[in-house]
Amino acid sequence: QPSAPLRSMDQERAEFALKKIQAILGGADQTHKAEVRRYLNNLPALIRMNGLGQALAFFLTKKKKKPEDKDTAHETIYYMVGAWLCDASSKGRIFSESTDALSAITQSDMAHYMAAQNEALALLQWLKKFAVALLPKED
C-alpha cells in the first residue's frame, strides 16, 4: 500500500480552511456568509491584542439566543477554530483535554496555550484568504 505523500502543515491548514469556507458557501444565507467574512477578518487582530482565550470567549458571547436558532457567524468561526485545535482527527490539534476550545484553554498549560494561539493565527491566514476569495461582501 503506497504511503500518502508528505504534506506541510501549511497545506493541511489550507485544506481544512477551504473545506470549512466551502461548507459555509454551500449552506448559509447571504448575511451569514458576509458576516463570517467580516468577523474572520477582525479575529487575528483581536487575538493579538487580547489573547486567544479572550478573543474566543468574546466570540462565544455572540452565540444564538435559542437552541433552535441557526448558529451566528461568531459561533461558526468559534467552532471552526475549535475543531482545528481540539478535534482528535485534526492535524492542528494542540489540545487533548476537551473538544471545546475554551474548556481546553482553561485546562492547559502556558506552552500549549501559546502554541494554540500561534496555530490559530496560522489557520486564520487561510480562513481569511478563502473567505475573501469565496464569500460575498456585505452590501
DSSP file (Angstrom, degrees, kcal/mol; ACC not computed):
  #  RESIDUE AA STRUCTURE BP1 BP2  ACC     N-H-->O    O-->H-N    N-H-->O    O-->H-N    TCO  KAPPA ALPHA  PHI   PSI    X-CA   Y-CA   Z-CA
    1    1 A Q              0   0    0      0, 0.0     2,-0.1     0, 0.0     0, 0.0   0.000 360.0 360.0 360.0 122.2    0.0    0.0    0.0
    2    2 A P        -     0   0    0      0, 0.0     2,-0.1     0, 0.0     0, 0.0  -0.403 360.0-120.4 -68.9 141.0    1.6    3.3   -1.1
    3    3 A S        -     0   0    0      1,-0.1     3,-0.1    -2,-0.1     0, 0.0  -0.462  32.5 -97.7 -78.3 154.1    2.1    5.8    1.7
    4    4 A A        -     0   0    0     -2,-0.1    -1,-0.1     1,-0.1     3,-0.1  -0.414  47.5 -99.6 -67.2 143.9    0.4    9.2    1.4
    5    5 A P        -     0   0    0      0, 0.0     2,-0.1     0, 0.0    -1,-0.1  -0.331  44.1 -98.4 -64.1 148.2    2.7   12.0    0.1
    6    6 A L        -     0   0    0     -3,-0.1     2,-0.4     1,-0.0    -3,-0.0  -0.435  43.4-167.2 -67.2 137.9    4.2   14.2    2.8
    7    7 A R        -     0   0    0     -2,-0.1     2,-0.1    -3,-0.1    -3,-0.0  -0.970  18.8-118.0-129.2 145.0    2.4   17.5    3.2
    8    8 A S     >  -     0   0    0     -2,-0.4     4,-2.0     1,-0.1     3,-0.2  -0.352  27.3-114.2 -75.3 160.1    3.4   20.6    5.0
    9    9 A M  H  > S+     0   0    0      1,-0.2     4,-2.8     2,-0.2     5,-0.2   0.869 118.9  58.3 -59.9 -35.8    1.4   21.9    8.0
   10   10 A D  H  > S+     0   0    0      1,-0.2     4,-2.4     2,-0.2    -1,-0.2   0.884 104.7  49.5 -64.6 -37.1    0.5   24.9    5.8
   11   11 A Q  H  > S+     0   0    0      2,-0.2     4,-2.6     1,-0.2    -1,-0.2   0.900 110.8  50.7 -65.1 -40.1   -1.0   22.6    3.2
   12   12 A E  H  X S+     0   0    0     -4,-2.0     4,-2.4     2,-0.2    -2,-0.2   0.926 111.5  47.7 -63.0 -44.5   -3.0   20.9    5.9
   13   13 A R  H  X S+     0   0    0     -4,-2.8     4,-2.9     1,-0.2     5,-0.2   0.926 111.8  50.4 -60.9 -45.5   -4.3   24.3    7.2
   14   14 A A  H  X S+     0   0    0     -4,-2.4     4,-2.7     2,-0.2    -2,-0.2   0.917 111.1  47.9 -61.0 -45.0   -5.2   25.4    3.7
   15   15 A E  H  X S+     0   0    0     -4,-2.6     4,-2.2     2,-0.2    -1,-0.2   0.932 113.7  47.2 -62.6 -45.7   -7.2   22.2    3.0
   16   16 A F  H  X S+     0   0    0     -4,-2.4     4,-2.2     1,-0.2    -2,-0.2   0.936 114.0  47.8 -59.3 -48.3   -9.0   22.4    6.3
   17   17 A A  H  X S+     0   0    0     -4,-2.9     4,-2.5     1,-0.2     5,-0.2   0.906 110.5  50.9 -62.4 -43.9   -9.8   26.1    5.8
   18   18 A L  H  X S+     0   0    0     -4,-2.7     4,-2.7    -5,-0.2    -1,-0.2   0.919 110.1  49.7 -62.1 -43.9  -11.0   25.6    2.2
   19   19 A K  H  X S+     0   0    0     -4,-2.2     4,-2.0    -5,-0.2    -1,-0.2   0.909 112.0  48.6 -60.9 -42.1  -13.4   22.8    3.3
   20   20 A K  H  X S+     0   0    0     -4,-2.2     4,-1.6     2,-0.2    -2,-0.2   0.918 113.9  44.9 -65.8 -43.7  -14.8   25.0    6.1
   21   21 A I  H  X S+     0   0    0     -4,-2.5     4,-2.5     1,-0.2    -2,-0.2   0.893 111.9  52.6 -68.7 -39.5  -15.4   28.0    3.9
   22   22 A Q  H  X S+     0   0    0     -4,-2.7     4,-2.1    -5,-0.2    -1,-0.2   0.876 106.3  54.4 -62.8 -36.7  -16.9   25.8    1.1
   23   23 A A  H  X S+     0   0    0     -4,-2.0     4,-1.4     2,-0.2    -1,-0.2   0.900 110.3  45.9 -63.3 -40.5  -19.3   24.4    3.7
   24   24 A I  H  X S+     0   0    0     -4,-1.6     4,-2.5     2,-0.2    -2,-0.2   0.911 110.5  54.1 -66.6 -42.6  -20.4   27.9    4.6
   25   25 A L  H  < S+     0   0    0     -4,-2.5    -2,-0.2     1,-0.2    -1,-0.2   0.879 113.9  42.0 -58.1 -39.9  -20.7   28.8    0.9
   26   26 A G  H  < S+     0   0    0     -4,-2.1    -1,-0.2    -5,-0.1    -2,-0.2   0.726 127.0  26.7 -81.1 -22.7  -23.0   25.8    0.3
   27   27 A G  H  < S+     0   0    0     -4,-1.4     2,-0.2    -3,-0.2    -2,-0.2   0.649  97.9  79.1-120.7 -15.2  -25.1   26.1    3.3
   28   28 A A  S  < S-     0   0    0     -4,-2.5     2,-0.1    -5,-0.2    -4,-0.0  -0.559  72.4-109.3-101.7 160.8  -25.5   29.5    4.8
   29   29 A D     >  -     0   0    0     -2,-0.2     4,-2.4     1,-0.1     5,-0.2  -0.364  40.7 -99.1 -79.0 167.9  -27.6   32.5    3.8
   30   30 A Q  H  > S+     0   0    0      1,-0.2     4,-2.5     2,-0.2     5,-0.2   0.866 121.6  51.2 -58.0 -42.0  -26.0   35.7    2.3
   31   31 A T  H  > S+     0   0    0      1,-0.2     4,-2.5     2,-0.2    -1,-0.2   0.929 110.7  48.5 -63.1 -45.1  -26.0   37.6    5.5
   32   32 A H  H  > S+     0   0    0      2,-0.2     4,-2.7     1,-0.2    -2,-0.2   0.917 111.7  50.0 -61.6 -44.6  -24.3   34.8    7.4
   33   33 A K  H  X S+     0   0    0     -4,-2.4     4,-2.1     1,-0.2    -1,-0.2   0.928 112.5  46.6 -59.3 -46.8  -21.7   34.4    4.7
   34   34 A A  H  X S+     0   0    0     -4,-2.5     4,-2.3     1,-0.2   104,-0.3   0.877 112.9  49.8 -65.7 -38.1  -20.9   38.1    4.6
   35   35 A E  H  X S+     0   0    0     -4,-2.5     4,-3.1     2,-0.2     5,-0.3   0.911 108.4  51.8 -68.3 -41.9  -20.7   38.2    8.5
   36   36 A V  H  X S+     0   0    0     -4,-2.7     4,-2.4     1,-0.2     5,-0.2   0.933 110.9  49.7 -58.2 -44.9  -18.3   35.2    8.6
   37   37 A R  H  X S+     0   0    0     -4,-2.1     4,-1.4    99,-0.2    -2,-0.2   0.933 114.1  44.4 -58.3 -47.8  -16.1   37.0    6.1
   38   38 A R  H  X S+     0   0    0     -4,-2.3     4,-1.1     1,-0.2    -2,-0.2   0.929 115.7  45.4 -66.0 -46.1  -16.1   40.3    8.1
   39   39 A Y  H  X S+     0   0    0     -4,-3.1     4,-1.6     1,-0.2    -1,-0.2   0.841 108.6  56.2 -71.5 -32.1  -15.5   38.7   11.5
   40   40 A L  H  < S+     0   0    0     -4,-2.4    -1,-0.2    -5,-0.3    -2,-0.2   0.875 104.4  55.7 -62.2 -35.6  -12.8   36.4   10.2
   41   41 A N  H  < S+     0   0    0     -4,-1.4     4,-0.3    -5,-0.2    -1,-0.2   0.845 112.6  40.8 -64.4 -34.3  -11.0   39.5    9.0
   42   42 A N  H  X S+     0   0    0     -4,-1.1     4,-1.8    -3,-0.2     3,-0.3   0.702  95.4  80.5 -88.1 -21.7  -11.1   41.0   12.5
   43   43 A L  H  X S+     0   0    0     -4,-1.6     4,-2.7     1,-0.2     5,-0.2   0.880  85.6  55.4 -61.7 -43.7  -10.3   37.9   14.6
   44   44 A P  H  > S+     0   0    0      0, 0.0     4,-2.5     0, 0.0    -1,-0.2   0.917 110.4  47.0 -57.1 -41.7   -6.4   37.9   14.2
   45   45 A A  H  > S+     0   0    0     -4,-0.3     4,-2.2    -3,-0.3     5,-0.2   0.902 111.4  51.8 -63.7 -40.1   -6.1   41.4   15.5
   46   46 A L  H  X S+     0   0    0     -4,-1.8     4,-2.6     2,-0.2     5,-0.4   0.903 110.7  48.2 -62.4 -41.9   -8.4   40.6   18.4
   47   47 A I  H  X S+     0   0    0     -4,-2.7     4,-2.5     1,-0.2    -2,-0.2   0.919 111.7  49.4 -64.6 -44.0   -6.3   37.6   19.2
   48   48 A R  H  < S+     0   0    0     -4,-2.5    -2,-0.2    -5,-0.2    -1,-0.2   0.870 117.6  40.6 -64.8 -35.9   -3.0   39.6   19.1
   49   49 A M  H  < S+     0   0    0     -4,-2.2    -2,-0.2    -5,-0.2    -1,-0.2   0.893 134.4  15.6 -77.9 -40.9   -4.5   42.4   21.3
   50   50 A N  H  < S-     0   0    0     -4,-2.6     4,-0.4    -5,-0.2    -3,-0.2   0.564 106.0-107.6-115.1 -12.0   -6.3   40.3   23.9
   51   51 A G     X  -     0   0    0     -4,-2.5     4,-2.2    -5,-0.4     5,-0.2  -0.071  37.0 -79.7  95.0 157.4   -5.0   36.7   23.5
   52   52 A L  H  > S+     0   0    0      1,-0.2     4,-2.8     2,-0.2     5,-0.3   0.907 126.1  51.7 -61.6 -45.4   -6.7   33.6   22.1
   53   53 A G  H  > S+     0   0    0      1,-0.2     4,-2.5     2,-0.2    -1,-0.2   0.932 112.3  44.5 -60.2 -48.5   -8.8   32.9   25.2
   54   54 A Q  H  > S+     0   0    0     -4,-0.4     4,-2.4     2,-0.2    -1,-0.2   0.905 114.5  49.8 -62.9 -42.2  -10.3   36.4   25.5
   55   55 A A  H  X S+     0   0    0     -4,-2.2     4,-2.2     2,-0.2    -2,-0.2   0.925 113.6  44.5 -64.7 -45.3  -11.0   36.5   21.7
   56   56 A L  H  X S+     0   0    0     -4,-2.8     4,-2.1     2,-0.2    -1,-0.2   0.884 111.8  53.3 -67.6 -37.4  -12.7   33.1   21.7
   57   57 A A  H  X S+     0   0    0     -4,-2.5     4,-1.4    -5,-0.3    -2,-0.2   0.914 108.7  50.3 -61.9 -42.3  -14.7   34.0   24.8
   58   58 A F  H  X S+     0   0    0     -4,-2.4     4,-0.6     1,-0.2     3,-0.5   0.928 109.7  50.2 -60.1 -46.0  -15.9   37.2   23.1
   59   59 A F  H >< S+     0   0    0     -4,-2.2     3,-0.8     1,-0.2    -1,-0.2   0.863 108.4  53.3 -62.1 -35.5  -17.0   35.3   20.0
   60   60 A L  H >< S+     0   0    0     -4,-2.1     3,-1.2     1,-0.2    -1,-0.2   0.780  97.5  64.1 -72.8 -25.0  -18.9   32.8   22.2
   61   61 A T  H 3< S+     0   0    0     -4,-1.4    -1,-0.2    -3,-0.5    -2,-0.2   0.729  96.1  61.6 -67.4 -18.4  -20.8   35.7   23.9
   62   62 A K  T << S+     0   0    0     -3,-0.8    13,-0.4    -4,-0.6    12,-0.3   0.022  81.5 132.8 -94.7  27.1  -22.3   36.4   20.5
   63   63 A K    <   -     0   0    0     -3,-1.2     8,-0.1     1,-0.2    10,-0.1  -0.267  67.0 -74.5 -79.7 167.6  -23.9   33.0   20.3
   64   64 A K        -     0   0    0      1,-0.1    -1,-0.2     8,-0.1     7,-0.1  -0.163  34.3-136.5 -58.9 152.2  -27.5   32.2   19.3
   65   65 A K  S    S+     0   0    0      1,-0.1    -1,-0.1    -3,-0.1    -2,-0.1   0.883  85.5  34.6 -79.9 -40.8  -30.2   33.1   21.8
   66   66 A K  S >  S-     0   0    0      4,-0.1     3,-1.7     1,-0.1    -1,-0.1  -0.903  79.3-124.1-119.4 145.8  -32.3   29.9   21.4
   67   67 A P  T 3  S+     0   0    0      0, 0.0    -1,-0.1     0, 0.0    -3,-0.1   0.818 110.9  55.8 -55.9 -32.1  -31.2   26.3   20.7
   68   68 A E  T 3  S+     0   0    0      2,-0.0     2,-0.0    -3,-0.0    -3,-0.0   0.636  89.0  97.3 -79.6 -12.0  -33.4   26.1   17.7
   69   69 A D  S <  S-     0   0    0     -3,-1.7     2,-0.1     1,-0.1    -5,-0.1  -0.312  85.5-100.3 -69.5 158.9  -31.8   29.2   16.1
   70   70 A K        -     0   0    0      1,-0.1    -4,-0.1    -2,-0.0    -1,-0.1  -0.457  49.0 -88.5 -72.9 153.5  -29.1   28.8   13.5
   71   71 A D        -     0   0    0     -2,-0.1    -1,-0.1     1,-0.1     2,-0.1  -0.326  44.2-120.3 -59.0 143.6  -25.5   29.4   14.7
   72   72 A T     >  -     0   0    0      1,-0.1     4,-2.4   -10,-0.1     5,-0.1  -0.363  26.9-105.2 -76.1 166.9  -24.4   33.0   14.5
   73   73 A A  H  > S+     0   0    0      1,-0.2     4,-2.1     2,-0.2     5,-0.2   0.879 123.6  55.5 -60.5 -37.6  -21.4   33.9   12.3
   74   74 A H  H  > S+     0   0    0    -12,-0.3     4,-2.6     1,-0.2    -1,-0.2   0.924 108.5  47.0 -60.7 -45.0  -19.3   34.3   15.5
   75   75 A E  H  > S+     0   0    0    -13,-0.4     4,-2.9     2,-0.2     5,-0.3   0.918 107.9  55.8 -63.2 -43.5  -20.3   30.7   16.6
   76   76 A T  H  X S+     0   0    0     -4,-2.4     4,-1.7     1,-0.2    -1,-0.2   0.918 112.2  42.7 -54.5 -45.7  -19.4   29.4   13.1
   77   77 A I  H  X S+     0   0    0     -4,-2.1     4,-2.5     2,-0.2     5,-0.3   0.906 111.5  54.7 -69.0 -42.6  -15.9   30.8   13.4
   78   78 A Y  H  X S+     0   0    0     -4,-2.6     4,-2.5     1,-0.2    -2,-0.2   0.927 111.3  45.2 -54.7 -47.3  -15.5   29.7   17.1
   79   79 A Y  H  X S+     0   0    0     -4,-2.9     4,-2.4     2,-0.2    -1,-0.2   0.830 110.4  53.8 -71.3 -31.9  -16.3   26.1   16.1
   80   80 A M  H  X S+     0   0    0     -4,-1.7     4,-1.8    -5,-0.3    -2,-0.2   0.958 113.9  41.1 -64.2 -50.0  -14.0   26.2   13.0
   81   81 A V  H  X S+     0   0    0     -4,-2.5     4,-2.0     1,-0.2    -2,-0.2   0.910 115.7  51.8 -64.4 -42.2  -11.0   27.3   15.1
   82   82 A G  H  X S+     0   0    0     -4,-2.5     4,-2.2    -5,-0.3     5,-0.5   0.890 106.7  53.0 -61.5 -40.9  -12.0   25.0   17.9
   83   83 A A  H  X S+     0   0    0     -4,-2.4     4,-1.8     1,-0.2    -1,-0.2   0.909 109.7  48.9 -61.9 -41.8  -12.2   22.0   15.6
   84   84 A W  H  < S+     0   0    0     -4,-1.8     8,-0.2     1,-0.2    -1,-0.2   0.893 119.4  37.6 -64.7 -40.1   -8.7   22.7   14.3
   85   85 A L  H  < S+     0   0    0     -4,-2.0    10,-2.4     8,-0.2     9,-2.2   0.713 131.1  23.3 -85.3 -21.6   -7.2   23.0   17.8
   86   86 A C  H  < S+     0   0    0     -4,-2.2    -3,-0.2     7,-0.2    -2,-0.2   0.699  83.8 108.6-122.2 -26.4   -9.2   20.3   19.6
   87   87 A D    ><  -     0   0    0     -4,-1.8     3,-1.6    -5,-0.5     6,-0.2  -0.327  64.5-133.1 -66.2 138.0  -10.6   17.6   17.3
   88   88 A A  T 3  S+     0   0    0      1,-0.3    -1,-0.1     8,-0.0     5,-0.1   0.815 107.1  48.0 -57.4 -32.8   -8.9   14.2   17.6
   89   89 A S  T 3  S+     0   0    0      3,-0.0    -1,-0.3     2,-0.0     2,-0.2   0.506  88.2 112.4 -87.9  -4.1   -8.6   13.9   13.8
   90   90 A S    X   -     0   0    0     -3,-1.6     3,-1.0    -7,-0.2    -6,-0.1  -0.476  60.2-149.4 -76.8 137.3   -7.2   17.4   13.3
   91   91 A K  T 3  S+     0   0    0      1,-0.2    -1,-0.1    -2,-0.2   -78,-0.1   0.702 101.3  53.6 -72.5 -19.6   -3.7   17.9   12.1
   92   92 A G  T 3  S+     0   0    0     -8,-0.2    -1,-0.2    -9,-0.1     2,-0.2   0.220  77.0 144.7 -98.1  14.2   -3.6   21.1   14.1
   93   93 A R    <   +     0   0    0     -3,-1.0    -7,-0.2     1,-0.2    -8,-0.2  -0.350   9.1 155.3 -63.3 121.5   -4.6   19.5   17.3
   94   94 A I        +     0   0    0     -9,-2.2     2,-0.4    -2,-0.2    -1,-0.2   0.677  60.3  60.4-108.8 -37.5   -2.9   21.2   20.3
   95   95 A F        +     0   0    0    -10,-2.4    -1,-0.2     1,-0.1     9,-0.1  -0.810  41.1 165.3-103.0 130.4   -5.5   20.4   23.0
   96   96 A S        +     0   0    0     -2,-0.4    -1,-0.1     8,-0.1     3,-0.1   0.391  65.9  83.6-113.7  -1.6   -6.5   16.9   24.1
   97   97 A E  S    S-     0   0    0      1,-0.2     2,-0.3     7,-0.1   -11,-0.1   0.836 104.7  -3.6 -70.7 -33.4   -8.2   18.0   27.3
   98   98 A S        -     0   0    0      1,-0.1    -1,-0.2     3,-0.0    -3,-0.1  -0.983  54.0-128.9-156.1 157.4  -11.5   18.9   25.7
   99   99 A T  S    S+     0   0    0     -2,-0.3     2,-0.5    -3,-0.1   -13,-0.2   0.523  93.6  81.4 -87.9  -6.1  -13.3   19.1   22.3
  100  100 A D  S  > S-     0   0    0      1,-0.1     4,-2.6   -14,-0.1     5,-0.2  -0.879  77.6-142.5-100.7 128.2  -14.3   22.7   23.3
  101  101 A A  H  > S+     0   0    0     -2,-0.5     4,-2.6     1,-0.2     5,-0.2   0.902  98.1  46.0 -57.8 -47.5  -11.6   25.3   22.7
  102  102 A L  H  > S+     0   0    0      2,-0.2     4,-2.1     1,-0.2    -1,-0.2   0.911 113.3  49.2 -66.9 -40.5  -12.4   27.4   25.8
  103  103 A S  H  > S+     0   0    0      1,-0.2     4,-1.0     2,-0.2    -1,-0.2   0.928 112.5  49.1 -60.1 -44.1  -12.6   24.4   28.1
  104  104 A A  H >X S+     0   0    0     -4,-2.6     4,-0.7     1,-0.2     3,-0.5   0.903 108.7  52.8 -62.8 -42.1   -9.3   23.2   26.7
  105  105 A I  H >< S+     0   0    0     -4,-2.6     3,-0.9     1,-0.2    -1,-0.2   0.908 107.6  51.1 -59.9 -42.7   -7.7   26.6   27.2
  106  106 A T  H 3< S+     0   0    0     -4,-2.1    -1,-0.2     1,-0.2    -2,-0.2   0.726 114.7  44.3 -69.7 -19.6   -8.7   26.7   30.8
  107  107 A Q  H << S+     0   0    0     -4,-1.0    -1,-0.2    -3,-0.5    -2,-0.2   0.459 101.1  86.0-101.1  -2.3   -7.3   23.2   31.4
  108  108 A S  S << S-     0   0    0     -3,-0.9     2,-0.1    -4,-0.7   -13,-0.0  -0.466  74.1-112.7-101.1 169.5   -4.0   23.7   29.5
  109  109 A D     >  -     0   0    0     -2,-0.1     4,-2.3     1,-0.1     5,-0.1  -0.418  37.3 -98.2 -91.9 173.8   -0.6   25.0   30.4
  110  110 A M  H  > S+     0   0    0      1,-0.2     4,-2.7     2,-0.2     5,-0.2   0.860 120.4  55.6 -62.4 -38.5    1.1   28.2   29.1
  111  111 A A  H  > S+     0   0    0      1,-0.2     4,-2.1     2,-0.2    -1,-0.2   0.924 111.5  43.4 -62.5 -44.3    3.2   26.3   26.5
  112  112 A H  H  > S+     0   0    0      2,-0.2     4,-2.8     1,-0.2    -1,-0.2   0.889 112.5  54.1 -67.2 -38.6    0.1   24.7   25.0
  113  113 A Y  H  X S+     0   0    0     -4,-2.3     4,-2.4     2,-0.2    -2,-0.2   0.936 111.0  44.3 -60.5 -47.4   -1.8   28.0   25.2
  114  114 A M  H  X S+     0   0    0     -4,-2.7     4,-2.3     2,-0.2    -1,-0.2   0.889 113.6  50.7 -66.6 -39.0    0.9   29.8   23.2
  115  115 A A  H  X S+     0   0    0     -4,-2.1     4,-2.4    -5,-0.2    -1,-0.2   0.915 111.5  48.6 -63.0 -42.1    1.2   27.0   20.7
  116  116 A A  H  X S+     0   0    0     -4,-2.8     4,-2.8     2,-0.2    -2,-0.2   0.892 109.8  51.7 -65.8 -39.8   -2.6   27.1   20.2
  117  117 A Q  H  X S+     0   0    0     -4,-2.4     4,-2.1     2,-0.2    -2,-0.2   0.931 112.6  45.2 -63.1 -44.8   -2.6   30.9   19.8
  118  118 A N  H  X S+     0   0    0     -4,-2.3     4,-2.0     2,-0.2    -2,-0.2   0.896 114.1  49.4 -64.4 -40.3    0.1   30.6   17.1
  119  119 A E  H  X S+     0   0    0     -4,-2.4     4,-2.5     2,-0.2    -2,-0.2   0.899 109.7  51.4 -66.4 -41.4   -1.6   27.7   15.4
  120  120 A A  H  X S+     0   0    0     -4,-2.8     4,-2.6     1,-0.2    -2,-0.2   0.914 110.2  49.2 -62.2 -43.1   -5.0   29.6   15.4
  121  121 A L  H  X S+     0   0    0     -4,-2.1     4,-1.2     2,-0.2    -1,-0.2   0.886 111.0  50.0 -64.2 -38.4   -3.3   32.7   13.8
  122  122 A A  H  X S+     0   0    0     -4,-2.0     4,-0.9     2,-0.2     3,-0.3   0.913 112.7  46.8 -65.8 -42.7   -1.7   30.5   11.1
  123  123 A L  H >X S+     0   0    0     -4,-2.5     4,-2.4     1,-0.2     3,-0.7   0.903 106.7  58.4 -64.2 -41.4   -5.1   28.8   10.4
  124  124 A L  H 3X S+     0   0    0     -4,-2.6     4,-2.8     1,-0.3     5,-0.3   0.786  94.7  64.5 -63.5 -27.8   -6.8   32.2   10.3
  125  125 A Q  H 3X S+     0   0    0     -4,-1.2     4,-1.9    -3,-0.3    -1,-0.3   0.930 110.3  38.9 -58.0 -43.0   -4.5   33.4    7.5
  126  126 A W  H <X S+     0   0    0     -4,-0.9     4,-2.6    -3,-0.7     5,-0.3   0.906 113.8  52.9 -74.8 -42.8   -6.0   30.7    5.3
  127  127 A L  H  X S+     0   0    0     -4,-2.4     4,-2.3     1,-0.2    -2,-0.2   0.922 112.1  47.2 -58.6 -43.0   -9.6   31.1    6.6
  128  128 A K  H  X S+     0   0    0     -4,-2.8     4,-2.7     2,-0.2     5,-0.2   0.928 110.9  51.1 -63.0 -46.5   -9.3   34.8    5.8
  129  129 A K  H  X S+     0   0    0     -4,-1.9     4,-2.1    -5,-0.3    -2,-0.2   0.933 115.1  41.7 -57.8 -48.0   -7.9   34.2    2.3
  130  130 A F  H  X S+     0   0    0     -4,-2.6     4,-2.5     2,-0.2     5,-0.5   0.854 113.0  53.9 -71.3 -34.3  -10.6   31.8    1.3
  131  131 A A  H  X S+     0   0    0     -4,-2.3     4,-2.2    -5,-0.3    -2,-0.2   0.929 111.7  45.1 -63.8 -44.6  -13.4   33.9    2.9
  132  132 A V  H  < S+     0   0    0     -4,-2.7    -2,-0.2     1,-0.2    -1,-0.2   0.894 117.5  45.3 -65.0 -40.2  -12.3   36.9    0.9
  133  133 A A  H  < S+     0   0    0     -4,-2.1    -2,-0.2    -5,-0.2    -1,-0.2   0.860 129.9  19.1 -71.3 -36.0  -12.0   34.8   -2.3
  134  134 A L  H  < S+     0   0    0     -4,-2.5    -3,-0.2    -5,-0.1    -2,-0.2   0.765 104.8  76.4-112.9 -31.6  -15.3   32.9   -1.9
  135  135 A L  S  < S-     0   0    0     -4,-2.2  -105,-0.0    -5,-0.5  -101,-0.0  -0.606  79.2-111.0 -90.3 146.7  -17.7   34.6    0.4
  136  136 A P        -     0   0    0      0, 0.0   -99,-0.2     0, 0.0     2,-0.2  -0.318  26.8-117.5 -72.4 155.3  -19.7   37.7   -0.6
  137  137 A K        -     0   0    0      1,-0.1  -103,-0.1  -100,-0.1     2,-0.1  -0.510  37.5 -97.3 -80.5 157.7  -19.1   41.2    0.9
  138  138 A E              0   0    0   -104,-0.3    -1,-0.1    -2,-0.2  -107,-0.0  -0.469 360.0 360.0 -72.4 151.2  -21.9   42.8    2.8
  139  139 A D              0   0    0     -2,-0.1    -1,-0.1    -3,-0.1    -2,-0.0   0.486 360.0 360.0 -70.1 360.0  -24.0   45.3    0.9
